Amino acid sequence: MKGKTSRPLDPSLRVAMEVQLMKLQRDGLARLTLDQLIDTIYGLRWKKEQPKSISACVNDIVTITSDEIVIYLTQKAIIDGYSSKLSDFEDLIGGK
């Protein structure tokens, strides 16, 4: 989960994301980042397409649960790890 997200985000939705992020951090996901939340929303709720109305988008944002986020990010980490080279993990296992 490294790097910044390149997902487009309407400025009005950014506020809803930031509010939901603070709520999720307060409720147990203290290390969750905005990029991870955005990736989860796009990868889970808006996988096929983003809703057309702002209110539907905000509803998707404020109703996502910490369980959904943990499951999605865990699956993403497994997939990302599977497709990575061993050299990508040198900083973790002590490489050059």
Backbone as a ProteinNet text record, in pm:
[ID]
protein_1_A
[PRIMARY]
MKGKTSRPLDPSLRVAMEVQLMKLQRDGLARLTLDQLIDTIYGLRWKKEQPKSISACVNDIVTITSDEIVIYLTQKAIIDGYSSKLSDFEDLIGGK
[TERTIARY]
81.6	0	86.6	183.1	269	229.7	270	243.7	108.9	89.8	-34.7	-134.3	-261.1	-365.3	-377.1	-407.1	-423.9	-571	-656.2	-799.9	-853.2	-939.6	-1000.3	-1100.8	-1101	-1192.9	-1248.7	-1378.9	-1448	-1421.9	-1392.9	-1364.5	-1476	-1600.1	-1710	-1711.6	-1660.3	-1652.5	-1532.9	-1431.8	-1311.9	-1347.7	-1437.9	-1480.3	-1546.9	-1636.3	-1702.9	-1601.5	-1502.3	-1397.4	-1318.2	-1282.8	-1203.6	-1281.5	-1410.1	-1494.4	-1506.3	-1530.4	-1541.2	-1407.7	-1298.1	-1166.1	-1145.7	-1179.8	-1165.6	-1252.2	-1373.5	-1462.1	-1402.5	-1354.7	-1296.4	-1169.3	-1088.8	-967.8	-1003.5	-1103.2	-1148.6	-1207.3	-1269.9	-1337.9	-1249.2	-1119.3	-1031.4	-932.7	-947	-852	-760.3	-686.9	-607.2	-504	-455.2	-349.7	-402.9	-534.1	-594	-561.9	-523.8	-493.6	-606.6	-606.5	-706.2	-692.5	-569.7	-547.7	-604.6	-588	-642.9	-795.6	-854.5	-1000.5	-1050.6	-985.1	-1024.2	-1010.9	-898.7	-879.8	-988.5	-1026.2	-1129.6	-1264.7	-1300.2	-1428.7	-1434	-1327.5	-1325.6	-1319.7	-1243.5	-1225.9	-1340.2	-1417.5	-1524.4	-1662	-1688.2	-1821.3	-1837.6	-1733.3	-1743.2	-1661	-1653.9	-1571.9	-1617.9	-1748	-1800.9	-1812	-1872.2	-1877.2	-1922	-1877.8	-1913.7	-2056.7	-2136.8	-2273.1	-2272.7	-2379.1	-2388.1	-2418.3	-2494.1	-2531.3	-2434	-2412.3	-2325	-2381.8	-2513.5	-2573.3	-2552.7	-2560.1	-2535.1	-2388.7	-2298.6	-2155.7	-2129.4	-2185.8	-2167	-2224.6	-2339.3	-2398.6	-2304	-2242.8	-2145.8	-2027.3	-1984	-1868.5	-1900.5	-2012.4	-2041.7	-2094.7	-2131.8	-2184	-2081.7	-1962.7	-1862.2	-1816.3	-1797.9	-1763.2	-1614.7	-1567.5	-1427.2	-1399.8	-1495.6	-1478.3	-1458.2	-1537.9	-1524.2	-1386.4	-1340.1	-1210.1	-1097.4	-1101.6	-997.1	-993.8	-1108.1	-1114	-1060.1	-1103.7	-1058.9	-907.8	-856.1	-713.1	-628.4	-679.4	-608.4	-599.3	-710.4	-711.6	-619.8	-621.8	-537.3	-389.8	-355.3	-216.1	-169	-255.9	-220.9	-197.7	-286.5	-273.2	-148.6	-125.9	-7.5	120.5	120	236.7	264.8	160.4	174.9	235.9	199.6	248.1	378.8	434.9	560.1	679.1	795.3	920	979.3	1063.1	1129	1211.7	1267.7	1350	1267	1135.7	1049.3	1043.4	1082.9	1074.7	1210.6	1314	1448	1455.3	1381.3	1385.1	1325.3	1239.3	1177.2	1261.1	1327.3	1400.1	1550.4	1594.1	1737.6	1810.1	1807.9	1875.5	1990.2	2021.5	2133.3	2117.9
-118.6	0	125.8	129.1	244.6	342.7	467.6	568.8	635.4	736.2	811.6	752.8	770.5	723.5	819.4	765.5	849.9	857.3	822.3	821.9	964.4	996.3	1129.3	1140.3	1253	1270.8	1412	1421	1549.4	1618.5	1748.5	1820.2	1809.3	1803.4	1791.9	1654.5	1553	1419.9	1406	1487.1	1482.7	1512.6	1606.9	1641.7	1521.4	1454.8	1336.2	1226.9	1210	1110.3	1143	1269.9	1309.7	1293.2	1325.8	1307.3	1159.4	1075	930.8	873.5	924.6	879.5	907.2	1026	1059.7	968.6	939.4	850.1	710.2	658	524.2	517	622.3	626.2	626.8	701.7	708.9	575.6	502.5	376.9	253.1	271.1	154.9	137.6	211.5	201	323.7	338.5	458.8	486.1	381.4	399.4	405.1	403.4	413.2	548.6	548.7	674.5	711	835.7	881.8	805.1	780.9	705.8	564.6	500.5	366	367.9	468.8	480.7	504.5	592.6	620.7	494.4	423.7	299.1	197.4	189.1	93.9	131.6	257.4	302	269.8	306.7	280.7	131.4	55.6	-85.6	-173.9	-126.1	-206.8	-155.5	-31.4	24.2	71.6	129	186.6	107.6	-21.9	-105.5	-97.2	-102.4	-95.9	48.7	133.7	275.9	356.1	479.5	570.5	619.1	627.4	679	818.9	850.8	980.7	1095.7	1068.8	1177.5	1187.7	1309.8	1335	1268	1272.5	1214.2	1062.5	995.4	850.4	820.8	903.1	887.4	906.4	1011.7	1039	924.8	872.3	759	638.8	610.6	501.1	525.1	648.9	683.1	667.6	722.3	722.3	588.9	498.6	369.9	256.6	283.1	176.8	145.1	17.8	-23.5	-55.7	-56.3	-90.3	-234.2	-323.5	-462.6	-471.9	-398.8	-399	-348.6	-244.8	-186.3	-284.3	-346.2	-441.7	-559.5	-613.7	-726.7	-686	-570.7	-525.9	-502.9	-431.5	-400.7	-526	-622.3	-748.2	-824.2	-833.1	-900.8	-829.8	-697.7	-619.4	-642.5	-649.2	-672.7	-810.3	-909.1	-1044.2	-1046.1	-983.5	-978.7	-900.8	-785.9	-705.3	-781.5	-853	-930.8	-1045.2	-1107.9	-1219.7	-1174.5	-1055.4	-1007.7	-929.3	-916.3	-843.9	-937.8	-878.5	-953.6	-954.3	-1051.4	-1059.7	-934.7	-875.9	-754.9	-636.2	-640.6	-533.4	-533	-643.8	-657.1	-647.9	-606.2	-599.9	-511.3	-402.3	-312.7	-378.9	-477	-547.1	-663.6	-733.1	-853.7	-834.1	-713.7	-685.8	-723.4	-635.5	-659.3	-562.1	-537.1	-447.4	-309.7
0	0	0	-83.1	-81.1	-189.6	-170.8	-270.5	-253.1	-331.3	-327	-425.2	-394	-483.6	-601.3	-716.7	-834.8	-873.6	-780.7	-808	-807.5	-904.3	-904.3	-789.7	-722.6	-610.8	-613.4	-628.1	-627.4	-493.9	-496	-370.6	-265.9	-309.9	-214.1	-147.5	-215.4	-156.7	-63.5	-85.6	-1.4	144.4	165	300.8	366.8	294.4	348.8	379.4	292.5	315.2	441.7	457.9	573.7	704	701.2	820.3	854.5	752.9	776.2	823.7	769.1	811.8	960.6	1005.5	1147.8	1234.2	1188.7	1263.7	1273	1161.2	1159.6	1244.4	1239.6	1321.6	1470.1	1506.1	1645.2	1691.1	1597.9	1630.8	1619.7	1602.1	1606.4	1492.4	1385.6	1274.6	1275.9	1385.4	1409.1	1299.9	1234.2	1133.7	990.3	973.2	840.5	779.5	652.3	583.7	487.8	446.8	350.7	219.5	175.3	51.2	60.3	175.9	193.7	191	253.4	251.2	109.4	36.7	-101.9	-186.5	-172.5	-247.9	-216.3	-89.2	-48.9	-107.4	-101.1	-157.6	-306.7	-378.7	-522.7	-553.8	-476.4	-505.3	-459.2	-362.9	-306.1	-346.2	-315.1	-341.9	-486.3	-543.2	-677.3	-778	-759.6	-846.4	-992.4	-1012.7	-1149.2	-1196.9	-1113.7	-1145.9	-1024.8	-1022.7	-914.7	-936.3	-829.5	-845.8	-906.7	-974.7	-1042.6	-946.9	-840.7	-750.3	-632.8	-588.7	-473.9	-349.4	-332.5	-211.7	-206.9	-320.2	-323.8	-292.6	-342	-312.3	-163.8	-106.7	35.7	118.6	78.6	149.9	149.2	34.5	26.4	120.3	127.7	211.3	359.2	402.7	547.2	598.6	509	555.6	548	497.3	492.2	634.2	661.8	797.5	808.9	931.1	954.4	912	931.7	888.6	737.7	661.8	516	474.2	541.2	508.7	538.7	655.6	693.7	596.6	563.2	469.4	332.2	282.1	150.5	147.8	248.3	249.7	270.8	346	364.7	232.6	163.1	33	-66.1	-64.6	-155.6	-124.4	3.9	43.2	-2.5	8.1	-36.7	-187.3	-261	-407.3	-446.9	-383.5	-414.2	-380.5	-267.8	-228.5	-323.4	-370	-463.2	-595.3	-639	-768.7	-758.3	-637.9	-618	-629.1	-656.6	-660	-519.7	-492.3	-362.7	-335.2	-438.8	-421.5	-371.4	-391.2	-341.2	-188.7	-126.4	18.4	87.3	14.1	70.4	194.6	194.2	309.6	434.3	415.5	528.9	579.3	485.5	525.5	531.8	508.6	516.8	390.3	297	170.3	153	32.1	-2.3	53.3
[MASK]
++++++++++++++++++++++++++++++++++++++++++++++++++++++++++++++++++++++++++++++++++++++++++++++++

